């Protein structure tokens, strides 16, 4: 009876997953159709650009995505053997596509990654810390990139950030580093409060306190070695670096001449705009902020606009259908894996029941004697 109930819940979850995916595709299509002007401009630019150069841009973006996925893979504590670098790369493609297609994309992408890691065998603690640590590393390394670009451009006529903003950013980078170094104890305090409040309204205060204490102990026990953190930072920097190289390539194709430090500053502005919860994937916001920043650092408007459209083609538009395809493939893979696990559990359960029955019969016979 319990097996049938679990099977029905699993079927409902699969059906709801496909319905949610269909709804997500509909919402994504609606938002994308609002950008028909950008599609027309990209088509015009693409016809004038060399396809092999754009292929190089796609390759750069692929390497960038792989570096990001390796950052996540490294930061999964007590990583199950099923979570391989290749599987994590597929997860990154799918999560990025969903995040770039739906409103509140950063939250959608984070929850999607968390739920898929959990379904692949990672504990709730490991999955949550992996997603949180990955975002913290990405934020810290992007902030570090912005700080370096500002310091390098401090001798020129224009700087990427004001003095106050630079100080705030340096403090933010340092804080992110401290959070990563002490992520277990820090996260355990937040988890304790959340868990206590979650169970307090449905059970007694003693029960809520017990559950919160147990959860805090599990989270506090997690820590990353210095080697793991250094490797994660390197891969995260490589993720930004290869993506930045794609922007430089687009500027080269469009013959848009911009100061090198200006390109770095504009890139940081565009990366920040991509994560603002205004439009999915920063549609329109990224293009506008990136173009304005590049023009302010000396680029001609026509050339800069062409470069921005090319960059968004290889970094955004191309990967949307790829990521959604990976989303459905991952869903099918997880469903097959769960079915195999359930099928393997049934014989083991049957044999244990037979052993129990045999033991009872033996006990009865001995009692008769």
N, C-alpha and C positions, 0 to 999 in steps of 0.2 A: 504493500500500500504506500509506504514511504517512497519506494522507488518510482512508482507511478506519479506521485505528487512531484518529486524532483524532476522527472522527465517532462511533466507538463510545464513546470516553471521554466525549464531550459528551453522548451519550444516557444513559450511566450517571449522569453528574452531574445531569442533569435528573430522571431517575427517583429518584435518591437525595434530590434536593431536595424533590420532592413527598412522598416517604415521610417525610422529616424534618418537613415541614410538617404532614402528617397526624398524626404522633406528637406534635408540639407542640400541635396542636389538642386531641388526646386528653388530654394532661397538663393543658392549660389548663382543659378542661371539668371534669376531676376536681377541680382546685383550686377552681374557681368553685362547683361543686356543694357543696363543704364550707361555703360561705357562704350557704346558703339563707335563714338567719335575716336576714341583711343585705338580701337581695333582698326579703323580705316587708316589712321595715321601710321600704325605699325605696319600694315600691309604695304603702304606706299614706301616707307623706309626700307622694308625688307627687300622690295624689288630693286632697290638701288644699292644695297649692300652685298658684299661678297659672302656667299653662303658658307664657304669654308672658314671664314673668320668667325661667323656666328657659331659654327660647330665647335670652334675652340672655346668660345664663351660658354657653351653648354657643358663642355668638358670641365672647365674651371668650376662651374656651379655644381657639377656632380661631385667633384673632389671636395668642395666646400660642404656639401650635404653629408658625405661620408665622414668627414672630420667631426661634424656635429654629432653624428650618430655614435662615433667612437667615444666622444665625451660622455654621452649618456650611458653607453655600455660600461665604461670604466667606473661610473659612479653608482652602479647598482650594487648595494651591499649584499653579501652572501648570494652572489649571482647564480641562479640555476643553470645547469649545463644546456638547457634548451634555448636560453637567451644568448644567441650567437651574434657576432658583429654583423653578419649578413641579415639576420632577422631584425636587428635593431635599426639597420639602414632602411629596411622596408617600413618599419614603424615610423621612422623619421619622415620619410616621404609622405606617408599617409597622414600623419599628424599635421605636417606643414600644409598639405593641401586643404585639409579641413579647416585649419586655422586661417588660411588665406581666403576661404570661400564663405565663411559664416560670420555673422556679427559676434563681437566679443571673442574674436578668434584666439587670442592668447589663452584664455580660460578654457575654451573648447579643446584646443590642442593639448594643454596640460592634462586635463581630465582624460582625454582619449589615451594619451601615453600611459597614464597611471593605470587605467582599467585594463589595457592590453598587457602591460607588464604583470599585473596581478593574475590575469588569466593564464599567463605562461608559467606561473609557478612562483613568482616573487611574492613575498609577504606584503601586506599593506604598508608596513613600515619601510621596507626596502624600496617599494615602488614610489611611495611618496617622497622619500629622501632623494631618490635618483632624479625625479623630475624637479624638485626644488633646488637641488645642488647644481643640476645642469643649467637652470635659469640663472642661478646666482653666479656661476662661472662665466656664462655668456655676458651678463650685465657688467661684471667686473672687468672682463677683458675688453669689452667695447668702451667702457669708461677709461680704461688705461690707454687705449688707442687714441681717444679724444684728448686726454691729457698730454700725451707725447706730441700729437699734432699741434696743440696749442703752444707748447714749449718751443717746438721747432720754428713756429711762425711768429714767435714773440719779437723777433728783430725786424719783421717786415712792417709794411704800412697797414696791413689788416691781420687780425688775429681771430682764431676760431671761437674763443670764449673770452668773456670779460674776466677781470681778476677775481671778483666774488664768485662767479660761476665756476672758475677753475678750482678755487679752494674747496667749494662744496663738492665738486666732482672728485677731487683727491680724497676727501674725507669719506665719500661714498665708496670708492674703490677699496680703501683701507678697511672699512666696516665689512664689506663683502668678503674680503680676505679673512677677517677674524671670524665671520659667520661660518665660512667653509672649514676653517681650522677647528672650530668648536661646534660643529653642526649638530652632533649628537646631544650634548647637554643643553644647548640652546633650544633645539627643536623639542626636546622632552618636556620643557616647561610649558611651551605653547600647547603641545599635545595633551598634557595633563589637564589644563584648563578646559580645552575643547571636549575631551572625553568625559570629564566630570559633569559639565553642563549637559552633554548629550544624554547621559544615563540618570541624571538627577531628577528629571521630570517624569521618568517612567519607572523609577525604583526608589528604594530607600537611600538615604545619604551615605550609609555604610557601604552598600553595594556599589554606588557610584564612585565612592572614594577608593574602594578595592580595585575596581576596573581601571580607574585613572592611574592608580599607583603602578599596577602591572604594566599598563601601556607605556608609562613614563620610563619604567625600568628597561623595557625592550628597546625603546628609542635611544635612551642614554647610553646603552651598551654599544651603539653603532659609532664607528669612527673611521676616518679615511687615513691611510698612511701618507706620509709626505710624498712618497714616490707616486702614488695614485693621483694626488692633487696636482703635482707638477705635470704629470702626463696629461691630465684633463685640461689644465690651463694651456699647455702647448697645443693640443688639438683644437681647443676653442679659439685660440689666436689664429691657428691655421684656417679654421672655418671663416673667420672674418677676413683673413688675408686673401684667400682664394676668391671670395665673393667680391672683395675690393678689386682684385685683378680683373674680374669680369667688367667692372665699371670702367677701369682704365682702358681696357680693350675697346669698349663701346665708344669712349671719348676719342680714342685713336682712329677708329673707323670713321667717325663723324667729323674728324679734323677739328675737334673742339680743344683749343689750347687753354688750359687752366693751370694755375700754380699748383705744384704737387701737394703742398700743405693744405691748399684750398680744396683739393679733391678729397683728402682725408677728412677735413672738417665737414664738407658737404655729405660725405658718405655716412658719417656718424649721425648727422641730422636726419638723413633718410632712413637709417636703421632704427632710430628712435621713433620716427613717424610711423613706421611699419607696424609697431606694437601698440600704437594708441588705439583705444576702442572707439574709433569714429566710423571707419568703414572697413569691410573685410580686407585684410592684407594691406591696409593703408591705401586702397584704391583712390587715386586722385590726390590724396594727401602726400604720399611719397613722391609722386611725380612733381607736384608743385613745389614742395620744400627742397627737393634735390635740385631742381632746375634753378630756383631762385638763389640757392646757396652757390651753385657753380657759376652763375652769371655774376654774382657779387664778387667772385674771386677772379674775374677777368675773362670769362668765356662769352663768346658771341651767342645771342639768344637762339638763332636758328640751329646752329651746330650743337648747342647744349641740349635743346629739345630733342633733336634727332638721337643724340647719344643716350639720353634718359629713356627714350622709347625702346631703343635697342637693348639697353641694360634690363629694363623691365620684361622684355620679351624672353631673354635667356634666363632671368632669375625668378620670374613670377609666372607668366602665362604658360610657358612650355611645361612646367612641372605640375600644373593643376590637374590635367587629365591623367598624368602618370601617377600622381599621388592618390587620386580617387580610385584608380584601377588597383593600386596596392592595398587600399582600404578594403575593397571587396575580396581580394585574394587572401588578405590576412584573416578576414572574418571566416572565410571558407576553411582555411588552414586550422584556425583555432577550434572550429566546430568539429572537424575531423579528429583532431587531437583529443578533444573532450570525449567524443564517442568511443575512441579506442581505449581511453583510460577507464571509462565506465564498463566497457566490455571485458577488460582485463580484471576489473574488480569483482565481477559476478562469479567467475569460477573460484576465486580465492574465498569469497564469502560462502559459496556453497560447500567448499571443502572444510572450512572452519565449522560450519553447521553440522556436517557429517561427523567430524571429530568430536564435537560436543555431544551429539546423539550417541555415538559409540561409547564415549566416556560414561554417559548416564546409564546405558545398558549394562556396562561392565560393573558399575557401582551397584546397580540393582541386583545383578547376579551374585555379587559378593555378599550383599546383605542377605539374600536368600540362603546362601550357604551358612 
